[in-house]
Amino acid sequence: MKKSLAIIAALMLSVSMSAQDAKTRTIEDGGTGAYKAIMVGDETLNTHTIFKPADLSAFGKKNLLPVLVWGNGGCANSPREHINFLNEIASHGFVVIAIGPMADAEAGFGFGGGSTTSSQLLDAIDWITKQNNDKNSQYYGKIDLKNIAAGGMSCGGLEALDISNDKRLKTVMICNSGLFNNSNRSTAMPGMPMPEKERLAEIHTPIIYILGGPTDIAYENGMDDFKRINHVPACAANLPVGHGGTYGQPHGGEFSVVALAWLKWHLKGDKEAEKQFAGDVCPLSQREGWTIEKKNIK
């Protein structure tokens, strides 16, 4: 009897461990940053996927983790198109929370589609705030709640713009996206957030647009936004790769270079990252293919 119970207990433990393992994935080699990252699911936020350093022991009061909340292209309930890019960001000492659940072990990376809402970005901020204050959480006391960014690609960028007036945000990062004008709203995919251009005046943080150049279907919208924003530091970075960006390339490709420089500057106070945007001819504009335009940035 005791032997049978022991076998059952061992099997239950094995199943439990397998379920736990199924909620963790290593993307590529964990990223090029100082903190190898993983993609994880969390049962207390099963509507989202988290990218974070695998080992959180290096983080605490003197080394807090800034946060990026992320919306996906196509309003998809899945970050599958962006996992290399988001994991690379996490490997540099960030927690990234993307809309869309983590796939289970049987499905592998079989993320589902479906529509999402801007409020899910706020859900992510609410959740990580609660985790930081929960003594039983792995994130307890490790999150830099004063340094949170909202970002997203295409429809996800519209979602980020839709919540850009949230006072908890320190910066906003809009990728392959921009608000629609009244004249071209009919071309938008059904279900996309449709904030009016006047909402740009509510932005209270520095903002960057990372676009795919003139062949990016969001180029005109994004550049029109940039032209209208004059009250906060703003940057428009263009690489002529079209709407798909470089997210699926190893470590997120060139888009991750610019995104990380911006996030390290605004969420970590990294002076070397700041220098990448400094001057009339900034270093990032010297990278092959990139065009960088700036406002209120010296």
C-alpha positions in Angstrom: 0.0 0.0 0.0 2.7 2.4 1.0 4.7 1.5 -2.1 1.6 2.2 -4.3 1.0 5.6 -2.6 4.6 6.5 -3.1 4.3 5.6 -6.8 1.1 7.7 -7.1 2.8 10.6 -5.3 5.8 10.4 -7.7 3.5 10.4 -10.7 1.6 13.4 -9.4 4.8 15.3 -8.8 6.0 14.4 -12.3 2.8 15.7 -13.8 3.0 18.8 -11.7 6.6 19.4 -12.8 5.7 18.7 -16.4 2.8 21.3 -16.3 5.2 23.8 -14.8 7.8 23.1 -17.4 5.1 23.5 -20.1 4.7 27.1 -19.1 8.3 27.9 -19.7 10.2 28.3 -23.0 13.7 29.4 -23.9 13.6 31.6 -27.0 16.7 31.2 -29.2 19.6 31.3 -26.9 17.9 33.4 -24.2 18.9 36.7 -25.8 22.1 38.7 -26.0 21.7 40.7 -22.8 23.4 40.2 -19.5 20.4 38.2 -18.2 19.3 35.2 -20.2 15.6 35.4 -20.6 12.7 33.0 -20.8 9.1 33.1 -22.0 6.6 32.1 -19.3 3.0 31.8 -18.4 1.5 32.6 -15.1 -1.8 31.2 -13.8 -2.6 34.5 -12.1 -2.4 36.2 -15.5 -3.3 33.5 -18.0 -4.4 36.1 -20.6 -0.9 37.3 -21.1 2.6 36.0 -21.8 5.6 37.1 -19.8 9.2 37.5 -21.0 11.7 37.9 -18.1 15.2 37.1 -16.9 15.3 33.4 -16.0 17.2 34.2 -12.8 15.6 37.0 -10.8 18.1 36.8 -7.9 20.1 39.6 -9.4 17.2 42.0 -9.0 16.1 44.0 -5.9 16.1 47.4 -4.4 19.4 48.4 -6.1 18.6 46.8 -9.4 14.9 47.0 -10.2 13.2 45.6 -13.3 11.5 48.2 -15.6 8.4 47.0 -17.4 7.1 47.0 -21.0 3.5 46.0 -21.7 3.0 45.0 -25.3 0.1 44.8 -27.8 0.3 42.6 -30.9 -0.1 43.1 -34.6 -3.5 42.4 -36.0 -5.1 42.8 -32.5 -4.0 39.1 -32.1 -4.4 37.4 -28.8 -0.8 36.1 -29.2 2.7 37.6 -29.3 4.0 34.8 -31.6 5.2 37.2 -34.2 7.3 39.1 -31.7 8.8 36.5 -29.4 12.4 37.0 -30.6 12.1 40.8 -30.2 10.4 40.7 -26.8 12.7 38.1 -25.4 15.7 40.1 -26.5 14.4 43.1 -24.6 13.8 41.0 -21.5 17.4 39.7 -21.6 18.7 43.2 -21.0 16.9 43.4 -17.6 13.2 44.1 -18.3 10.0 42.4 -17.6 7.9 42.3 -20.8 4.2 41.4 -20.5 2.5 40.8 -23.9 -1.2 40.3 -24.5 -2.1 36.7 -25.3 -1.8 33.5 -23.3 1.3 31.2 -23.2 0.7 28.1 -25.2 0.6 24.8 -23.4 3.1 22.0 -23.8 1.0 20.0 -26.3 0.4 23.0 -28.5 4.0 24.2 -28.5 3.9 27.7 -29.9 0.3 27.3 -31.1 -0.9 30.7 -29.9 -4.4 31.5 -30.8 -5.8 34.5 -32.7 -8.7 36.6 -31.8 -9.3 40.2 -31.0 -7.9 42.0 -28.0 -8.5 45.4 -26.3 -6.5 48.3 -25.1 -7.6 47.6 -21.5 -5.5 44.4 -21.5 -2.4 46.6 -21.4 -3.7 48.2 -18.2 -4.5 44.7 -16.8 -0.8 43.9 -17.3 0.3 47.0 -15.3 -2.2 46.3 -12.6 -1.0 42.7 -12.3 2.7 43.5 -12.1 2.0 46.2 -9.5 0.2 43.6 -7.4 3.0 41.1 -7.9 5.6 43.6 -6.8 3.7 44.2 -3.5 3.0 40.5 -2.8 5.5 38.9 -0.5 4.7 35.5 -1.9 5.5 36.6 -5.5 8.8 35.9 -7.3 8.6 39.6 -8.4 8.2 41.0 -4.8 10.2 44.1 -4.4 12.0 43.6 -7.8 9.8 45.8 -10.1 10.5 49.4 -11.0 7.0 50.7 -11.0 8.2 54.2 -11.7 9.6 53.0 -15.1 6.8 51.4 -17.2 6.5 51.6 -20.9 3.5 50.8 -23.2 4.3 49.5 -26.7 2.9 47.6 -29.5 3.0 46.7 -33.2 0.3 47.8 -35.8 -3.0 47.3 -34.0 -1.0 46.8 -30.8 0.5 50.2 -31.3 -3.0 51.7 -31.5 -3.7 50.0 -28.2 -0.6 51.5 -26.7 -1.6 55.0 -28.0 -5.1 54.4 -26.6 -3.7 54.1 -23.0 -0.8 56.6 -23.5 -2.5 59.1 -21.1 -2.1 56.7 -18.2 0.0 58.5 -15.5 1.9 55.3 -14.6 3.7 55.3 -18.0 7.2 56.7 -18.4 7.4 56.3 -22.2 5.5 55.0 -25.2 6.9 52.9 -28.1 4.8 52.7 -31.2 6.0 50.2 -33.9 4.6 50.0 -37.4 1.6 52.0 -36.3 -0.1 55.4 -36.0 -3.5 56.8 -35.5 -5.9 56.9 -38.5 -7.1 60.1 -39.9 -10.8 60.5 -40.7 -10.0 60.2 -44.4 -8.5 56.7 -44.1 -10.4 55.1 -41.2 -12.3 52.9 -43.6 -9.1 51.1 -44.4 -8.6 49.9 -40.8 -9.1 46.3 -39.8 -12.4 45.8 -37.9 -11.9 45.9 -34.1 -8.9 48.2 -34.1 -9.0 51.0 -31.5 -9.8 54.3 -33.2 -8.6 57.2 -30.9 -9.0 60.6 -32.5 -5.8 62.4 -33.5 -6.7 65.0 -30.8 -5.7 62.3 -28.3 -2.1 62.8 -29.1 -2.2 66.0 -27.0 -2.8 63.8 -24.0 0.6 62.0 -24.3 2.7 63.0 -21.3 5.8 61.0 -21.9 8.6 60.8 -24.4 7.4 58.7 -27.4 9.2 56.9 -30.2 7.7 55.6 -33.5 9.7 52.7 -35.1 8.5 52.3 -38.6 9.3 50.3 -41.7 9.8 53.2 -44.1 7.5 54.3 -47.0 6.4 50.8 -47.9 5.1 50.3 -44.3 1.3 50.6 -44.6 1.4 52.4 -41.2 4.1 54.9 -42.4 1.8 57.8 -43.3 -0.2 57.4 -40.1 2.9 57.2 -37.9 4.7 60.1 -39.5 1.5 62.2 -39.3 1.4 61.5 -35.6 5.0 62.5 -35.2 4.5 65.8 -37.1 1.6 66.6 -34.7 3.5 65.9 -31.5 5.3 69.0 -30.3 4.8 69.0 -26.6 7.0 66.0 -25.5 10.3 64.5 -26.7 9.5 62.5 -29.8 11.4 60.4 -32.3 10.6 58.8 -35.6 12.9 56.0 -36.6 12.5 54.4 -40.0 14.2 51.3 -41.5 12.9 50.5 -45.1 11.7 46.9 -44.4 8.0 47.4 -44.7 5.2 46.7 -42.2 6.6 43.3 -41.0 9.6 44.9 -39.3 12.4 42.7 -38.2 10.8 41.0 -35.2 11.2 37.5 -36.4 14.9 37.8 -37.2 17.5 36.5 -34.7 17.1 38.5 -31.5 14.5 40.8 -33.1 16.9 42.2 -35.7 17.5 45.9 -36.2 14.2 46.9 -34.6 15.5 45.6 -31.2 18.6 47.7 -31.4 16.6 51.0 -31.6 13.9 49.8 -29.2 16.5 48.8 -26.6 18.4 52.0 -26.9 15.2 54.0 -26.3 14.0 51.8 -23.4 17.4 51.7 -21.7 17.5 55.5 -21.9 14.0 56.2 -20.6 13.5 53.3 -18.2 17.0 52.8 -16.9 18.6 56.2 -17.3 21.4 54.7 -19.4 23.6 57.5 -20.5 25.3 55.5 -23.3 21.8 54.7 -24.7 20.9 58.3 -24.5 23.9 59.2 -26.6 22.6 57.0 -29.4 19.9 59.7 -29.9 22.1 62.8 -29.2 23.2 65.4 -31.7 22.1 66.6 -35.1 23.5 63.4 -36.6 22.9 60.8 -33.9 24.8 57.5 -33.9 21.6 55.5 -34.6 21.1 57.4 -37.8 24.5 56.1 -38.9 23.4 52.5 -38.8 22.8 51.2 -42.3 19.4 52.0 -43.6 18.1 54.0 -40.6 16.6 57.5 -40.8 16.1 59.2 -37.4 14.0 62.3 -36.9 13.6 64.0 -33.5 11.8 66.7 -31.6 12.7 68.1 -28.2 15.7 65.8 -28.0 19.1 67.5 -28.0 
